[in-house]
C-alpha cells in the first residue's frame, strides 16, 4: 500500500493513462501494460511534491532493499523494523 503511494506519479502532477486497455467495448478482458509503455500526461494538475523530489523516491527505495537467502530483494521498513511482504 505504502509503496504504491510512493510510486504513483499523480502526486507530482502527472497522470498515467492506458494502464489496462480493453480489446473491445463488448469484451471485459483487459490487457496489462508494463510501466514503460504507459502514456503519461504531464502537468495535468499541481502536484503535491515536485517532479525532482518524486524522481528521487525510487533511488531511496532501492537503497533500503534487503536481499534474503534465496537472493530475492525485498523492501525494508526501518520504522517498523520489518521486511515488507509486498513489493
Secondary structure, DSSP 8 states (H G I E B T S, - for coil): -HHHHHT-GGGGT-EEE-SS-BS-TT---B----GGG-EEE--SS--SS-HHHHHHHHHHHHHTEEE-TTS-EEEEETTTTEE-S--
